[in-house]
């Protein structure tokens, strides 16, 4: 898939840790040291209590499909169809992403389906966080 550099995220001082984590295969979230609220997107203070005392930690990378839309008419450099999804992480926050490695149909994209993070290195500097259906473990 071709990449249009104009559409890539632009890391800021507040989000740099998130993009650096993604580049090395880590989904990084923040947690307030005062009220313990875990949140996304990154910011230098807690959105619940406004405390600037926050800790960055590696999330599990697991979540569930909360909502989505299937885009059938994307820009010419993106292959259609593809999903634009809201993923509810096991840690609590929701984040927008894409669901990959699954047919892009309502029959395959089941709400509340378990997901796991994958990383898509689109340039040397930007790795996008995406999700795929969770692997089923060896269950006896």
KOLKOLGU-884764 format. One record per residue: residue number from 1; x, y, z of N, C-alpha, C, O, CB in turn. Coordinates in pm, 1 decimal. Atoms other than C-alpha are relative to their C-alpha. Glycine has a CB too. Layout:
BEGIN
> NUM; X; Y; Z; X; Y; Z; X; Y; Z; X; Y; Z; X; Y; Z
...
//
This chain:
BEGIN
> 1; 84.9; -116.9; 0.0; 0.0; 0.0; 0.0; 89.6; 123.4; 0.0; 183.0; 132.7; 79.6; -96.7; -0.3; 122.0
> 2; -74.6; -125.6; 5.9; 136.5; 340.7; -92.6; -37.2; 87.0; 119.4; -146.9; 76.5; 174.2; -27.7; 74.9; -132.9
> 3; 22.3; -87.3; -114.9; 170.3; 600.7; 180.7; 5.9; 144.1; -46.8; 97.5; 182.7; -119.3; 104.4; -26.1; 112.2
> 4; -1.6; -143.0; 26.9; 80.9; 966.7; 147.9; 52.8; 68.3; 126.0; -15.3; 69.5; 228.5; -143.4; 53.7; -39.9
> 5; -58.2; -59.8; -120.5; 313.8; 1152.2; 388.0; -84.8; 111.3; 60.3; -72.8; 139.4; 179.6; 136.0; 53.7; -31.5
> 6; 85.2; -107.3; -51.7; 59.6; 1433.7; 421.4; -104.6; -52.1; 97.8; -155.2; 24.1; 180.2; -68.8; 72.2; -114.9
> 7; 104.6; 55.5; -85.7; -182.8; 1197.8; 597.3; 55.1; -72.7; 122.8; -22.5; -120.7; 205.5; -85.8; -94.6; -79.8
> 8; -58.8; 68.9; -114.4; 62.3; 1047.6; 847.6; -8.8; 85.6; 126.0; -7.2; 208.5; 118.1; 145.9; -36.5; -28.9
> 9; 2.4; -75.6; -126.0; 41.9; 1144.6; 1214.9; 128.8; 80.0; 16.6; 234.4; 40.9; -33.3; -19.6; -95.1; 120.5
> 10; -115.0; -84.6; -30.4; 275.8; 1420.1; 1331.8; 20.6; -3.1; 151.8; -54.3; 60.6; 225.9; -21.3; 147.7; -52.6
> 11; -24.0; 4.1; -144.5; 422.2; 1338.5; 1674.6; 26.5; 139.7; 56.3; 88.8; 224.1; -8.1; 118.3; -92.4; 31.3
> 12; -21.5; -125.0; -73.2; 421.2; 1624.8; 1925.4; 74.2; -36.6; 128.6; 87.7; -155.0; 159.3; -137.1; 75.2; 30.7
> 13; -64.2; 35.0; -127.4; 607.2; 1650.7; 2256.1; -91.2; -82.3; 91.3; -42.6; -167.5; 165.7; 43.3; 126.5; 72.4
> 14; 94.7; 73.3; -85.1; 291.5; 1519.0; 2427.9; -23.6; -143.0; -47.2; -57.5; -229.3; 33.7; -132.1; 73.4; 5.0
> 15; 28.8; 132.4; 54.7; 256.3; 1217.0; 2196.8; 124.5; -77.9; -40.2; 113.8; -193.0; -82.6; -89.8; 13.2; -118.5
> 16; -124.3; 63.0; 46.7; 622.1; 1136.3; 2122.4; 20.8; -137.9; 62.0; 62.2; -230.7; -7.4; 119.6; 89.3; 32.1
> 17; -19.4; 130.4; -64.9; 634.1; 853.3; 2379.2; -87.7; -108.1; -64.1; -44.8; -222.5; -78.6; -31.1; 10.3; 150.3
> 18; 91.0; 95.7; 62.3; 333.0; 685.7; 2214.6; 58.0; -51.1; -131.9; 58.5; -171.6; -157.4; -138.1; 64.2; -23.5
> 19; -54.0; 37.2; 130.9; 494.1; 689.6; 1867.8; 131.7; -75.5; 12.4; 158.6; -166.2; -66.4; 19.6; 124.1; -85.9
> 20; -123.6; 74.6; -22.5; 832.3; 576.1; 2001.0; -31.1; -141.6; 46.2; 34.9; -236.3; 3.4; 88.6; 71.6; 103.3
> 21; 42.2; 132.7; -43.9; 660.6; 286.2; 2176.9; -50.7; -84.2; -115.9; -12.8; -200.4; -130.2; -107.6; 11.5; 106.1
> 22; 53.8; 73.4; 115.2; 470.7; 187.1; 1863.3; 112.4; -47.0; -91.5; 107.3; -157.8; -144.9; -99.0; 87.9; -78.7
> 23; -111.0; 34.7; 88.7; 795.4; 189.5; 1665.0; 74.4; -124.7; 48.5; 131.4; -197.8; -32.5; 97.0; 117.6; -10.9
> 24; -67.8; 118.8; -53.4; 937.7; -78.8; 1897.8; -98.8; -108.9; 42.8; -62.1; -201.5; 115.1; 87.6; 39.0; 118.5
> 25; 99.3; 104.0; -25.6; 614.5; -280.0; 1921.3; -62.5; 3.2; 137.5; -97.2; -101.2; 192.7; 61.3; -131.1; -20.1
> 26; 64.5; -13.5; -129.8; 472.5; -142.7; 2245.4; -116.4; 98.3; -9.8; -102.9; 206.5; -67.0; 101.4; 46.2; 106.9
> 27; 113.9; -89.7; -10.4; 128.2; 6.5; 2302.3; 9.6; 68.9; 135.2; -11.0; 5.5; 238.6; -136.4; -76.7; -16.4
> 28; -21.6; -73.4; -123.8; 190.5; 278.4; 2561.6; -120.1; 87.6; 33.0; -170.2; 161.3; -51.9; 126.3; 85.2; -10.0
> 29; 108.4; -81.7; -52.3; -83.1; 438.2; 2771.6; 53.0; 80.7; 117.3; 167.8; 64.3; 158.6; -121.4; -87.5; 42.4
> 30; -35.3; -79.1; -117.0; -78.8; 684.5; 3058.7; -100.1; -27.4; 111.7; -217.9; -53.7; 87.3; 3.9; 151.0; -34.3
> 31; 85.2; 15.6; -117.5; -213.6; 648.3; 3411.6; 31.4; 112.3; 97.5; 147.6; 143.9; 123.3; 20.5; -139.5; 67.0
> 32; -14.9; -107.1; -97.3; -272.4; 927.0; 3659.8; 51.6; -56.7; 132.3; -1.5; -155.1; 183.8; -134.2; 73.7; 20.9
> 33; -53.9; 42.7; -129.0; -63.3; 890.6; 3974.8; -92.1; 40.3; 115.1; -86.1; -19.7; 222.4; 139.4; 59.3; 21.3
> 34; 88.0; -48.5; -106.7; -327.8; 1079.5; 4175.9; -130.0; -79.2; 10.0; -165.8; -126.6; 117.8; -31.8; 146.1; -22.2
> 35; 132.2; 65.8; -5.3; -661.3; 919.9; 4078.1; -1.5; -137.7; -67.0; -105.1; -204.2; -67.4; -104.1; 88.7; -66.2
> 36; -16.8; 131.2; 63.3; -534.0; 607.5; 3891.4; -73.6; -15.9; -133.7; -77.9; -126.2; -188.3; -47.1; -106.1; 94.1
> 37; 71.2; 6.2; 128.1; -736.5; 693.3; 3576.3; 98.5; -32.1; -112.5; 204.1; 30.3; -123.1; -73.8; 134.0; -28.8
> 38; -79.2; 35.4; 118.3; -594.0; 528.3; 3262.1; -66.6; 64.3; -119.1; -188.3; 54.6; -135.0; 12.0; -155.7; -18.7
> 39; 62.7; -75.9; 108.2; -644.3; 735.2; 2949.3; 77.9; -4.3; -130.7; 196.8; -36.2; -134.6; -17.2; 142.3; 42.1
> 40; -50.4; -17.0; 135.3; -586.8; 780.9; 2577.9; -95.1; 99.1; -66.1; -215.3; 91.7; -40.6; 8.5; -138.4; -79.6
> 41; -134.0; -19.3; 53.3; -501.2; 990.8; 2375.8; 95.3; 62.8; 101.0; 53.3; 114.1; 204.7; -6.2; 85.3; -123.3
> 42; -100.3; -55.2; -90.3; -174.6; 1103.8; 2534.2; -18.6; 150.0; 22.6; -56.2; 224.5; -68.0; 138.7; -26.7; -54.6
> 43; -0.4; -141.8; -36.0; -165.5; 1437.0; 2715.9; 82.0; 14.9; 128.1; 102.3; -82.7; 200.3; -146.7; 55.7; 18.9
> 44; -90.3; -17.4; -114.0; 53.1; 1588.8; 2986.2; -69.3; 9.6; 136.0; -3.0; 35.7; 236.4; 81.3; 122.4; -20.8
> 45; 74.0; -8.3; -126.1; -221.3; 1586.3; 3253.6; -118.5; -95.6; -6.4; -161.7; -135.3; -114.6; -47.9; 146.3; 28.1
> 46; 114.2; 90.9; -7.4; -505.1; 1363.9; 3369.3; -127.4; 71.3; -44.4; -156.8; 180.3; 4.6; -16.5; -55.1; 143.1
> 47; 125.3; -63.3; 42.4; -833.8; 1439.1; 3190.8; -109.6; -6.3; 105.3; -208.7; 66.0; 95.0; -49.2; -64.6; -125.9
> 48; 101.0; 9.3; -106.1; -1028.4; 1337.8; 3504.2; 23.5; 100.2; 112.3; -68.8; 170.2; 153.7; -2.2; -140.2; 57.1
> 49; -25.2; -84.9; -117.1; -855.3; 1529.8; 3783.3; 99.6; 113.4; -27.2; 126.9; 194.1; 61.6; 51.4; -85.1; 113.9
> 50; -93.0; -105.2; 44.3; -608.8; 1755.0; 3590.8; 138.0; -8.1; 65.3; 216.6; 86.0; 54.1; -59.6; 135.0; 28.6
> 51; -133.0; 15.1; -60.2; -307.4; 1622.6; 3783.1; 105.0; -15.5; -109.0; 83.9; -88.0; -206.2; 3.7; -121.6; 95.9
> 52; -109.4; 18.5; 96.6; 20.9; 1657.1; 3593.5; 86.3; -121.9; 33.4; 179.5; -153.2; -40.7; 87.7; 125.3; -4.6
> 53; -77.7; 117.1; -41.2; 155.5; 1349.4; 3777.8; -56.1; -123.8; -70.3; -153.8; -183.2; -24.7; -3.2; -18.0; 155.7
> 54; 46.9; 114.6; 77.9; 115.1; 1073.1; 3518.9; 117.3; -93.5; -27.1; 232.8; -51.2; -32.7; -65.7; 46.1; -133.5
> 55; -99.2; 102.5; 28.9; 299.4; 749.7; 3446.4; -33.2; -64.2; -134.2; -149.5; -91.7; -163.7; 5.0; -106.7; 113.0
> 56; 14.9; 69.7; 127.6; 352.9; 592.3; 3104.5; 25.6; -148.2; 26.8; 122.3; -183.3; 94.4; 98.7; 57.3; -110.3
> 57; -19.9; 143.5; -19.3; 311.6; 213.4; 3097.6; -39.0; -75.5; -125.8; -113.6; -24.7; -209.6; -81.2; -50.9; 120.3
> 58; 30.6; 84.1; 115.0; 293.6; -68.6; 2844.3; -131.2; -73.1; 23.9; -145.7; -147.1; 121.2; 114.4; -100.4; -27.1
> 59; 130.6; 65.5; -8.4; -63.1; -185.6; 2786.9; 10.1; -144.0; -49.3; 109.1; -183.1; -111.0; -105.6; 77.8; -82.0
> 60; 2.3; 141.3; 40.2; -158.3; -548.1; 2725.3; -10.6; -17.5; -150.8; 32.2; -119.4; -204.9; -115.6; -71.3; 67.2
> 61; 20.5; 13.4; 143.5; -247.0; -478.7; 2362.1; -125.3; -78.4; -34.2; -147.2; -114.2; -149.9; 119.0; -66.0; -62.7
> 62; 123.8; 74.9; 22.4; -577.9; -658.5; 2405.2; -119.9; 90.5; 21.5; -116.7; 183.7; 101.8; -7.9; -122.6; 93.2
> 63; 121.4; -78.3; -12.1; -925.7; -520.0; 2364.3; -114.4; -66.4; -71.9; -108.0; -184.1; -107.4; 20.9; 139.2; -53.4
> 64; 119.8; 50.1; 67.2; -1266.0; -558.6; 2203.8; -48.1; 104.0; -100.1; -27.0; 224.0; -82.4; -112.2; -33.8; 102.5
> 65; 55.4; -89.4; 101.9; -1434.0; -413.2; 1897.3; -124.5; 67.3; 56.5; -225.6; 1.9; 82.0; -33.5; -77.8; -131.6
> 66; 110.5; -76.0; -58.0; -1660.6; -140.2; 2030.8; -96.0; 50.3; -108.3; -217.8; 42.1; -92.8; 54.1; 118.3; 81.4
> 67; 80.3; -54.2; 110.1; -1781.1; 16.0; 1703.3; 88.2; 10.0; -124.2; 210.8; 6.7; -113.5; -60.6; 140.0; 37.2
> 68; -78.3; -14.9; 122.5; -1675.7; 53.1; 1339.8; -87.6; 47.7; -114.4; -210.5; 44.3; -107.5; 67.6; -132.1; -37.1
> 69; 63.0; -27.7; 128.1; -1759.9; 172.7; 993.1; 94.4; -55.1; -106.6; 216.3; -51.8; -89.7; -28.5; 155.2; -20.2
> 70; -81.9; 50.8; 109.4; -1639.3; 16.8; 668.8; 2.9; 105.4; -109.2; -101.1; 144.3; -162.3; -54.5; -136.0; -54.3
> 71; -17.2; -101.9; 103.1; -1499.5; 269.9; 423.5; 21.4; -69.3; -134.8; 115.9; -146.3; -152.2; 119.9; 94.7; 34.0
> 72; -9.6; 58.1; 134.0; -1556.9; 171.1; 61.1; 54.7; 99.0; -102.3; 81.2; 61.5; -216.5; -136.1; -49.5; -44.9
> 73; -46.1; -102.0; 93.8; -1438.6; 499.9; -94.6; 114.1; 82.9; 59.9; 100.5; 203.8; 78.4; -116.3; 91.5; -40.0
> 74; -112.5; -72.9; -59.1; -1099.6; 589.7; 54.3; 79.3; 74.7; -107.2; 51.2; 61.3; -226.3; 92.2; -96.4; 76.2
> 75; -89.0; -64.0; 97.1; -832.4; 806.9; -107.5; 67.6; -106.5; -86.4; 74.3; -223.2; -48.0; 106.6; 87.3; 71.9
> 76; -51.3; 96.1; 98.2; -664.3; 644.5; -407.3; 121.6; -79.1; 48.6; 151.2; -184.7; -7.3; 35.8; 72.5; -126.5
> 77; -119.1; 71.6; -46.1; -352.6; 541.5; -210.8; -31.3; -103.4; 108.0; 59.8; -170.2; 157.0; 101.9; 98.7; 52.5
> 78; 39.1; 98.3; -100.9; -549.9; 325.5; 36.0; -90.4; -103.9; -65.1; -184.2; -69.7; -137.2; -71.7; 68.3; 120.6
> 79; 79.1; 107.9; 57.9; -690.6; -12.5; -61.0; -134.0; -12.3; 71.2; -139.0; -13.8; 194.2; 76.4; -132.8; 7.2
> 80; 134.8; 11.1; -56.7; -1067.0; -44.5; -8.8; -47.6; -143.7; -10.9; 3.1; -219.7; -93.5; -99.1; 95.9; -71.7
> 81; 52.7; -72.1; -115.5; -1262.8; -153.7; 177.0; 91.5; -17.6; 121.3; 172.9; -109.8; 125.6; -142.2; -48.5; 33.2
> 82; -71.7; 15.5; -125.4; -1113.4; -98.4; 521.2; -86.2; 55.6; 112.9; -171.7; 141.7; 91.7; 138.2; 71.3; -5.4
> 83; 81.0; -40.3; -114.6; -1256.4; -53.1; 867.8; 67.2; 113.2; 76.2; 189.2; 117.3; 91.7; -24.6; -119.2; 93.1
> 84; -39.5; -103.5; -95.0; -1232.2; 253.8; 1085.2; -72.9; -38.4; 128.0; -195.9; -36.0; 133.3; -36.5; 149.3; -50.4
> 85; 60.8; 62.1; -116.8; -1289.5; 117.9; 1433.1; 31.2; 75.1; 128.1; 129.9; 148.0; 137.9; 46.0; -142.5; 12.3
> 86; -25.2; -41.2; -137.1; -1319.9; 214.1; 1795.5; 23.9; -129.1; 77.9; -61.9; -217.3; 83.3; -120.5; 85.6; 60.5
> 87; -39.0; 117.2; -77.1; -1138.4; -41.1; 2010.5; -0.9; 37.7; 147.6; 59.9; 136.9; 187.8; 140.5; -53.0; -43.9
> 88; -2.0; -20.9; -144.0; -1206.7; -62.4; 2381.9; 109.0; -90.4; 57.0; 97.1; -212.9; 54.9; -140.6; -30.1; 65.4
> 89; -113.4; 74.5; -53.9; -878.4; -165.2; 2543.5; -36.1; -65.8; 132.8; -121.8; -15.9; 205.8; 120.9; 92.4; 17.9
> 90; 24.9; 68.5; -127.5; -875.0; -410.1; 2835.0; 27.4; 91.9; 118.6; -32.3; 75.4; 225.0; 86.7; -126.3; 10.8
> 91; -31.5; -94.6; -106.8; -726.3; -127.1; 3042.8; -106.3; 107.8; 18.1; -102.4; 182.0; 116.2; 132.4; 65.0; -27.6
> 92; 110.0; -94.8; -14.7; -1038.6; 85.3; 2981.6; -16.1; 103.0; -109.5; -127.8; 122.2; -157.5; 15.6; 69.7; 124.5
> 93; 18.5; -103.7; 102.4; -966.2; 360.0; 2727.3; -44.9; -57.8; -134.3; -25.8; -176.0; -163.1; 129.5; 78.0; -18.9
> 94; 36.7; 34.9; 138.0; -1106.3; 352.3; 2376.1; 92.0; 77.1; -93.0; 129.7; 190.9; -65.1; -151.4; 32.3; -30.2
> 95; -81.8; -68.2; 99.1; -896.8; 433.7; 2072.2; -47.2; -35.9; -140.4; -94.6; -146.7; -165.5; 148.5; -36.0; 17.9
> 96; 33.5; 25.5; 140.1; -963.5; 467.8; 1701.7; 117.8; -68.1; -66.3; 233.7; -38.4; -37.4; -36.9; 131.5; -74.6
> 97; -103.1; 77.2; 67.2; -774.8; 230.1; 1478.3; -61.9; -66.3; -122.5; -171.8; -31.1; -165.4; 63.0; -105.8; 95.8
> 98; 50.7; 82.5; 109.2; -815.8; -13.9; 1192.1; 5.3; -145.0; 43.7; 91.4; -184.0; 122.6; 81.6; 22.0; -131.1
> 99; -0.3; 143.4; -25.1; -903.3; -382.6; 1208.9; 54.8; -65.3; -126.0; 4.7; -41.5; -235.9; -144.4; -54.5; 36.7
> 100; -68.5; 62.1; 113.2; -677.7; -591.6; 985.8; -1.8; -151.4; 14.7; -42.7; -205.2; 117.6; 145.0; 51.3; -11.0
> 101; -11.4; 146.1; 2.7; -623.1; -956.4; 892.9; -134.6; -69.2; 18.1; -143.0; -178.8; 73.5; 95.7; -46.5; 107.9
> 102; 133.8; 57.1; -3.1; -997.1; -1016.1; 865.8; -78.5; 61.5; -115.9; -52.4; 175.2; -155.4; -71.1; 26.1; 138.5
> 103; 85.1; -52.4; 106.8; -1255.6; -976.4; 589.5; -72.1; 125.3; 49.0; -121.1; 129.7; 161.8; -102.3; -107.3; -46.9
> 104; 59.7; -128.4; -38.1; -1393.3; -623.3; 592.8; -148.7; 0.8; -33.9; -194.2; 71.4; -123.9; 72.1; 117.4; -71.0
> 105; 144.8; 11.9; 17.9; -1761.3; -716.2; 617.1; -66.8; 0.6; 137.0; -2.6; -32.0; 236.9; -36.7; -129.6; -79.1
> 106; 71.3; 6.2; -128.4; -2027.7; -685.1; 888.7; -6.8; -142.0; 56.5; -13.7; -159.9; 178.1; -141.0; 54.9; -16.4
> 107; 5.2; 138.6; -47.4; -2037.9; -1065.9; 905.6; 128.8; -39.6; 72.0; 125.3; -123.3; 162.2; -25.4; -95.1; -117.3
> 108; -129.1; 34.2; -59.1; -1667.1; -1081.3; 998.7; 38.0; 93.4; 114.9; 107.7; 52.1; 207.7; 107.7; 3.5; -106.3
> 109; -32.4; -98.7; -103.7; -1641.3; -765.3; 1211.8; -113.0; 2.3; 102.5; -206.2; 82.1; 92.5; 22.0; 142.4; -61.8
> 110; 105.7; 18.9; -98.8; -1850.1; -869.1; 1509.8; 27.3; 89.9; 120.9; 135.5; 85.6; 179.3; -9.6; -149.4; 43.1
> 111; -16.7; -84.8; -117.8; -1905.0; -613.5; 1784.8; 34.3; -84.7; 121.7; -19.7; -193.8; 140.1; -127.3; 82.3; 26.3
> 112; -48.2; 63.5; -122.1; -1733.6; -711.0; 2109.9; 97.1; -114.8; -25.4; 135.6; -184.3; 68.6; -116.2; -50.3; 79.3
> 113; -95.7; 106.6; 27.1; -1499.6; -953.9; 1930.0; 134.5; 34.0; 63.5; 174.8; 150.3; 61.9; 15.7; -22.3; -152.2
> 114; -130.9; -23.6; -59.8; -1163.6; -995.2; 2109.4; 101.9; 37.6; -107.4; 104.3; -20.2; -216.1; 47.2; -124.3; 77.4
> 115; -101.7; -49.9; 92.4; -876.5; -810.1; 1942.5; 135.6; 3.6; 68.3; 145.4; 5.5; 191.0; -37.4; 139.8; -52.1
> 116; -134.8; -19.7; -52.2; -500.4; -785.8; 1980.0; 74.0; 95.8; -92.5; 47.3; 102.7; -212.5; 76.3; -135.7; 12.9
> 117; -70.5; -104.6; 72.0; -263.5; -512.7; 1873.8; 99.7; -59.3; -100.0; 160.3; -163.7; -75.8; 72.1; 92.2; 98.3
> 118; -106.6; 25.2; 96.9; -42.4; -527.9; 1564.8; 57.4; 136.1; -37.9; -9.5; 238.5; -24.1; -52.9; -78.9; -127.5
> 119; -67.6; -125.2; 32.2; 204.6; -266.2; 1447.8; 35.5; 1.6; -147.5; 90.3; -95.2; -200.1; 126.5; 18.8; 86.7
> 120; -21.2; -16.1; 143.5; 229.6; -137.7; 1090.2; 101.8; 111.9; -22.0; 67.3; 229.9; -16.9; -134.5; 31.2; -73.8
> 121; -106.9; -97.9; 22.5; 563.8; 34.0; 1021.2; -14.7; 56.3; -141.2; 29.7; -5.1; -238.2; 141.8; -64.7; 20.2
> 122; 25.8; -58.6; 132.0; 460.9; 265.4; 737.4; 116.7; 84.8; -49.6; 132.5; 103.3; -170.3; -125.9; 84.6; 4.5
> 123; -124.9; -69.8; 35.3; 783.9; 471.5; 743.5; 101.6; -35.0; 108.2; 69.3; -106.4; 203.2; -20.8; 158.3; -11.6
> 124; -102.0; 22.1; -102.7; 1109.5; 464.1; 940.2; -38.3; 66.5; 131.6; 3.4; 21.4; 238.2; 135.3; 52.6; -47.3
> 125; 35.0; -76.5; -119.4; 956.8; 714.5; 1184.5; -138.6; -29.5; 55.6; -162.0; -12.4; 175.2; 9.8; 144.5; -30.2
> 126; 139.6; 18.4; -43.1; 587.0; 623.0; 1198.7; -42.5; -145.6; -13.0; -36.6; -205.4; -120.5; -94.3; 89.6; -82.4
> 127; 59.5; 132.7; -5.9; 442.1; 290.1; 1304.4; -141.8; 17.4; 51.6; -163.2; 71.1; 160.3; 83.2; -97.8; 91.2
> 128; 140.1; -13.5; -39.0; 63.4; 275.0; 1316.3; -43.3; -117.1; 87.0; -0.3; -230.7; 67.4; -89.6; 9.8; -123.8
> 129; 57.0; 100.8; -88.9; -122.5; 87.4; 1588.2; -130.8; -46.4; -62.7; -222.1; 33.2; -84.8; -22.5; 56.3; 145.8
> 130; 120.8; 59.4; 57.0; -381.9; -148.0; 1440.2; -35.9; -121.9; 83.2; 39.2; -161.5; 172.4; 20.0; -38.3; -150.8
> 131; 43.8; 116.8; -75.3; -576.2; -446.0; 1569.4; -47.0; -108.9; -94.9; -93.8; -81.9; -205.5; -112.0; 37.3; 98.3
> 132; 48.5; 116.3; 75.1; -658.0; -795.9; 1446.0; -78.9; -87.6; 95.2; -66.9; -72.8; 216.8; 117.9; -80.2; -65.2
> 133; 70.5; 93.0; -88.6; -888.4; -1067.9; 1576.5; 99.9; -74.4; 87.4; 205.4; -115.7; 39.2; -85.0; -100.1; -81.6
> 134; -89.9; 66.7; -93.6; -730.1; -1226.4; 1884.1; 17.6; -145.8; -36.8; -76.6; -212.4; -79.9; -52.2; 12.0; 142.7
> 135; -28.9; 142.0; 22.3; -563.3; -1562.2; 1842.2; -66.5; -82.4; 108.4; -69.4; -43.7; 225.2; 152.8; -26.5; -2.4
> 136; 62.1; 90.2; -97.4; -743.7; -1845.6; 2008.9; 111.6; -87.6; 56.0; 183.8; -153.2; -19.1; -115.9; -87.4; -65.4
> 137; -104.8; 79.7; -64.4; -514.0; -2013.4; 2260.8; -32.1; -146.9; -7.0; -141.3; -186.3; -48.1; 18.6; 42.1; 145.0
> 138; 20.1; 145.1; -4.7; -470.2; -2386.4; 2299.1; -91.6; -32.0; 117.9; -49.7; -31.2; 233.7; 137.0; -76.4; 12.7
> 139; 98.0; 30.3; -104.4; -783.6; -2476.5; 2489.3; -27.5; -149.7; -2.6; -56.2; -206.4; -108.1; -132.3; 82.0; -20.0
> 140; 24.0; 144.6; -6.8; -826.6; -2833.4; 2607.5; -136.5; -30.5; 55.6; -173.4; -147.3; 68.2; 105.9; -68.1; 84.6
//
